[in-house]
Amino acid sequence: MALNTQTLKTRSLTAVVFVVVMAVGLFGNAWTYLSLFSFLLVACWREYGKLIDRIQQRDLHPYLYLGWMLNGLAIAWLFAGMYGQFGSFWFPGTLIFPLHLAGFIFLVWGTLASSNLSFRHWIMAAAGNLYISLPWALALHLYGVDSNLLEVDLFFPSAAWWVVVAIATMWINDTMAYLLGSLIGRTPFSKISPKKTWEGTLSGILCATLLLGWVLDRCLYDESVGSVTGYVLVFLLTVAGTLGDLFESKLKRLAGVKDSGALMPGHGGVLDRFDSLLFALPVLYLFLRATSVAY
C-alpha cells in the first residue's frame, strides 16, 4: 500500500498540537489543568450526544444534551475543590449554582421540545453523566492529591502525578498492544473490535504493568502498602482502559461510524483518544481511596 504523505502530514501535525495542548494543560498550573479537563468534558459530551442520536436514529433536542453537559461541568468544578481560586475569589465555585440552574432549565426545555422522545433515548443521554462527567470530575479532584513520592526530580508538577500515571499507562498499553499485536497477533480478541488480538492485548497489559509498576515501586515510599502496589494499580488500569476502548468501539459500531468525531484530523474525535481513560480514572480514584498510597 502506497504511503499517503498528505495523510501522514495531517496526522503528524495534529499529534504535535495534541501533545502541546496536553502538556500545557497538565504541567502549567491549576488554571490550565482546570481548563483542559473542562474542555475535554464539553467535547466528549458533544460527540457522545451525536453517537446516541445515530444509535437511536433520531435527534434529541440539543438543549437536552446541553442541560446534561452544563450539570456535568458544574459537578466537575465542585470536585475541583478550592484550587480554582483567583486571589480570594473562588471562580469555579461562584459559577456552580448558575451552571446547575441553567443546566436544569435547558434539560427540561430540551426534554419537552424533543419530538418522538423515547424513554430509552433519554436514559442513554442521562448515562453520559456516568460515562463522561464523572471521570473528568475525578480527574479534577485528583489534582494535588498527596502522591507519597520519594524526593525525586520530576519534570512535571507533582500535583498532576496521578493523572499523568493514568495517561502514561493508557499510552504504553495502547502502543505496545498495537505494535506487538501487528507482529505476533493471530487470535481475534473481540467481534466489537476486529483489529484487536489476544496476543496484542495481553502484551500491552504486560508491558505497561511491568514498566510503570517498576517506576511506581521506586517512587512510592509508603512501606505499609507493600512493593507490589504499583504493579497491581497499573494492571487494574490497563484492564479498565481496555474495557473502555471496547465500550466506545461498541458505541461506534451501533452508530455505524468509524470515528466519534472529527475534531482531531487524522485521529478522529476526542472520545476516540480518551475512551480508555474514561474507564481508568474511576478505577484509579477508587484504588487510591481503598489503599494508603494517597490521601
C-alpha positions as CSV (number, residue, x, y, z in Angstrom):
1,M,0.0,0.0,0.0
2,A,1.4,3.4,-1.1
3,L,2.2,5.8,1.7
4,N,-0.2,8.8,1.7
5,T,2.1,11.6,2.5
6,Q,-0.7,14.2,2.9
7,T,-2.5,11.9,5.5
8,L,0.8,11.4,7.3
9,K,1.5,15.2,7.5
10,T,-2.1,15.8,8.8
11,R,-1.8,13.1,11.5
12,S,1.7,14.3,12.5
13,L,0.6,17.9,12.8
14,T,-2.5,17.0,14.8
15,A,-0.4,14.8,17.1
16,V,2.1,17.7,17.7
17,V,-0.7,20.1,18.5
18,F,-2.4,17.5,20.7
19,V,0.8,16.9,22.7
20,V,1.4,20.6,23.2
21,V,-2.1,21.2,24.4
22,M,-2.0,18.3,26.8
23,A,1.5,19.3,28.1
24,V,0.4,22.9,28.8
25,G,-2.8,21.8,30.5
26,L,-1.2,19.2,32.7
27,F,2.1,20.8,33.5
28,G,1.2,24.5,33.5
29,N,-0.7,25.4,36.7
30,A,-4.1,24.8,38.4
31,W,-5.9,27.0,35.9
32,T,-4.5,25.3,32.8
33,Y,-5.4,22.0,34.4
34,L,-8.9,23.1,35.1
35,S,-9.3,24.5,31.6
36,L,-8.0,21.3,29.9
37,F,-10.4,18.9,31.6
38,S,-13.3,21.3,31.4
39,F,-12.8,21.4,27.6
40,L,-12.5,17.6,27.4
41,L,-15.7,17.2,29.3
42,V,-17.6,19.5,26.9
43,A,-16.0,18.0,23.8
44,C,-16.8,14.4,24.9
45,W,-20.4,15.3,25.6
46,R,-20.8,16.8,22.2
47,E,-19.5,13.6,20.5
48,Y,-21.4,11.3,22.8
49,G,-24.7,13.0,22.0
50,K,-24.2,12.5,18.3
51,L,-23.4,8.8,18.8
52,I,-26.5,8.3,20.9
53,D,-28.7,10.1,18.3
54,R,-27.3,7.9,15.5
55,I,-27.9,4.8,17.5
56,Q,-31.5,5.7,18.2
57,Q,-31.9,7.0,14.6
58,R,-33.5,10.2,15.8
59,D,-32.2,13.5,17.1
60,L,-32.9,14.7,20.6
61,H,-33.3,18.5,21.1
62,P,-29.8,19.9,21.5
63,Y,-30.9,21.7,24.7
64,L,-31.3,18.3,26.4
65,Y,-27.7,17.4,25.9
66,L,-26.6,21.0,26.7
67,G,-28.5,20.7,30.0
68,W,-26.7,17.4,31.0
69,M,-23.4,18.9,29.9
70,L,-23.8,22.0,32.0
71,N,-24.8,20.0,35.0
72,G,-21.8,17.7,34.5
73,L,-19.5,20.7,34.2
74,A,-20.8,22.1,37.5
75,I,-20.3,18.8,39.3
76,A,-16.7,18.6,37.9
77,W,-15.9,22.1,39.1
78,L,-17.3,21.2,42.5
79,F,-14.9,18.2,42.6
80,A,-12.1,20.5,41.8
81,G,-12.2,21.9,45.3
82,M,-10.5,25.2,46.1
83,Y,-7.6,25.2,43.7
84,G,-9.5,27.3,41.2
85,Q,-9.1,30.4,43.2
86,F,-8.1,33.8,41.8
87,G,-6.8,35.6,44.8
88,S,-9.6,35.5,47.3
89,F,-12.2,34.8,44.6
90,W,-13.2,31.2,44.0
91,F,-14.1,31.4,40.3
92,P,-15.5,27.8,39.7
93,G,-17.4,27.9,43.0
94,T,-19.2,31.1,42.1
95,L,-20.4,29.6,38.8
96,I,-21.5,26.2,40.1
97,F,-25.0,27.2,41.1
98,P,-25.7,29.3,37.9
99,L,-24.4,26.3,35.8
100,H,-26.7,23.9,37.6
101,L,-29.7,26.2,37.2
102,A,-29.0,26.8,33.6
103,G,-28.5,23.1,33.1
104,F,-31.8,22.2,34.7
105,I,-33.6,24.8,32.6
106,F,-32.1,23.5,29.4
107,L,-32.7,19.9,30.4
108,V,-36.4,20.4,31.0
109,W,-36.7,22.6,27.9
110,G,-34.9,20.1,25.7
111,T,-37.0,17.2,27.1
112,L,-40.3,18.9,26.4
113,A,-39.2,20.2,23.0
114,S,-37.8,16.8,21.7
115,S,-40.2,15.2,19.2
116,N,-40.7,11.4,19.4
117,L,-38.8,11.2,22.6
118,S,-38.4,7.7,23.9
119,F,-37.6,6.8,27.5
120,R,-34.7,4.6,26.3
121,H,-33.2,7.5,24.4
122,W,-33.5,9.9,27.4
123,I,-31.9,7.3,29.7
124,M,-29.0,6.8,27.3
125,A,-28.4,10.5,27.2
126,A,-28.5,10.7,31.0
127,A,-26.0,7.8,31.2
128,G,-23.4,10.3,29.9
129,N,-23.1,11.6,33.4
130,L,-21.5,8.3,34.5
131,Y,-19.6,7.8,31.3
132,I,-18.3,11.3,30.7
133,S,-18.9,13.8,33.6
134,L,-17.9,11.5,36.5
135,P,-14.4,10.5,35.1
136,W,-13.4,14.1,34.2
137,A,-14.7,15.3,37.6
138,L,-12.5,12.7,39.3
139,A,-9.6,13.9,37.2
140,L,-10.1,17.4,38.5
141,H,-10.3,16.1,42.0
142,L,-7.1,14.2,41.7
143,Y,-5.1,17.4,41.1
144,G,-2.8,18.0,44.1
145,V,-3.7,14.7,45.8
146,D,-0.8,13.5,48.0
147,S,1.4,11.3,45.9
148,N,3.6,9.9,48.7
149,L,6.6,10.5,46.5
150,L,10.2,10.0,47.3
151,E,12.4,13.0,46.8
152,V,12.9,12.5,43.1
153,D,13.2,15.2,40.4
154,L,10.1,15.2,38.3
155,F,9.9,17.2,35.0
156,F,6.2,17.9,35.8
157,P,4.5,19.3,38.9
158,S,3.7,16.5,41.4
159,A,0.2,17.9,41.6
160,A,-0.6,16.2,38.3
161,W,1.2,13.0,39.3
162,W,-1.7,10.5,39.4
163,V,-3.4,11.7,36.2
164,V,-0.1,11.5,34.4
165,V,0.3,8.0,35.7
166,A,-3.1,7.0,34.2
167,I,-2.4,8.7,30.9
168,A,1.1,7.1,30.6
169,T,-0.5,3.7,31.4
170,M,-3.1,4.1,28.6
171,W,-0.4,5.3,26.2
172,I,2.0,2.5,26.8
173,N,-0.7,-0.2,26.9
174,D,-2.3,1.0,23.6
175,T,1.1,1.5,21.8
176,M,2.5,-1.9,22.8
177,A,-0.8,-3.7,22.1
178,Y,-0.8,-2.2,18.6
179,L,2.9,-2.8,17.8
180,L,3.1,-6.4,19.2
181,G,-0.4,-7.2,18.0
182,S,0.7,-6.3,14.5
183,L,3.8,-8.5,14.8
184,I,2.5,-11.6,16.6
185,G,-1.2,-11.2,16.8
186,R,-3.2,-14.1,15.4
187,T,-6.2,-14.7,17.7
188,P,-9.1,-12.1,17.4
189,F,-9.9,-10.5,20.8
190,S,-13.5,-9.4,20.2
191,K,-16.0,-9.0,17.4
192,I,-16.5,-5.5,18.7
193,S,-13.0,-4.5,17.6
194,P,-11.9,-7.0,14.9
195,K,-8.4,-5.5,14.6
196,K,-7.5,-6.3,18.3
197,T,-5.9,-9.7,19.1
198,W,-5.4,-11.6,22.3
199,E,-1.7,-11.6,21.8
200,G,-1.6,-7.8,21.3
201,T,-3.9,-7.1,24.2
202,L,-2.1,-9.3,26.7
203,S,1.3,-7.9,25.5
204,G,0.2,-4.3,26.1
205,I,-1.1,-5.1,29.6
206,L,2.1,-7.0,30.5
207,C,4.5,-4.3,29.2
208,A,2.6,-1.4,30.8
209,T,2.3,-3.3,34.1
210,L,6.0,-4.3,34.3
211,L,7.4,-0.9,33.2
212,L,5.1,1.5,35.1
213,G,4.8,-0.9,38.0
214,W,8.5,-0.8,38.4
215,V,8.5,3.0,38.2
216,L,5.8,3.3,40.9
217,D,7.5,0.8,43.1
218,R,10.5,3.1,43.3
219,C,8.6,6.4,43.6
220,L,6.1,5.4,46.3
221,Y,7.6,5.2,49.8
222,D,4.7,4.0,51.9
223,E,6.0,0.7,53.1
224,S,2.6,-0.3,54.6
225,V,1.2,-1.0,51.1
226,G,4.0,-3.3,50.0
227,S,6.2,-3.3,47.0
228,V,3.6,-4.8,44.6
229,T,1.1,-1.9,44.9
230,G,2.3,-0.1,41.8
231,Y,2.1,-3.3,39.7
232,V,-1.4,-4.0,40.9
233,L,-2.6,-0.5,40.2
234,V,-1.1,-0.4,36.7
235,F,-2.6,-3.8,35.9
236,L,-6.1,-2.7,37.0
237,L,-5.7,0.5,35.0
238,T,-4.8,-1.4,31.8
239,V,-7.7,-3.8,32.2
240,A,-10.1,-0.9,32.7
241,G,-8.6,1.0,29.8
242,T,-9.1,-2.0,27.5
243,L,-12.7,-2.3,28.5
244,G,-13.2,1.5,27.9
245,D,-11.8,1.1,24.4
246,L,-14.1,-1.8,23.7
247,F,-17.1,0.2,25.1
248,E,-16.5,3.1,22.8
249,S,-15.9,0.8,19.9
250,K,-19.3,-0.8,20.6
251,L,-21.0,2.6,20.6
252,K,-19.4,3.5,17.2
253,R,-20.4,0.1,15.8
254,L,-24.0,0.6,16.9
255,A,-23.9,4.1,15.4
256,G,-22.4,2.9,12.2
257,V,-19.4,5.3,12.3
258,K,-15.7,4.9,12.2
259,D,-14.8,7.8,14.4
260,S,-16.7,9.6,17.2
261,G,-15.9,13.0,15.7
262,A,-13.5,14.9,13.5
263,L,-12.0,17.4,16.0
264,M,-8.6,15.9,15.6
265,P,-7.9,15.5,11.8
266,G,-6.4,12.1,11.0
267,H,-7.1,10.8,14.5
268,G,-10.9,11.0,14.9
269,G,-12.6,12.6,17.8
270,V,-11.9,13.3,21.5
271,L,-13.7,10.2,22.6
272,D,-11.5,8.1,20.3
273,R,-8.4,9.4,22.1
274,F,-9.7,9.3,25.7
275,D,-12.1,6.3,25.7
276,S,-9.6,4.2,27.8
277,L,-9.0,7.0,30.3
278,L,-12.8,7.4,30.9
279,F,-12.8,3.9,32.4
280,A,-9.4,4.0,34.0
281,L,-9.9,7.2,36.1
282,P,-12.7,5.8,38.3
283,V,-10.6,2.7,38.9
284,L,-7.6,4.9,39.8
285,Y,-9.7,7.0,42.2
286,L,-11.2,4.0,44.0
287,F,-7.8,2.3,44.3
288,L,-6.3,5.4,45.9
289,R,-9.2,5.7,48.3
290,A,-9.0,2.0,49.2
291,T,-5.3,2.0,49.9
292,S,-2.9,4.2,51.9
293,V,-1.0,5.2,48.7
294,A,-2.6,8.7,48.7
295,Y,-5.0,10.9,50.7
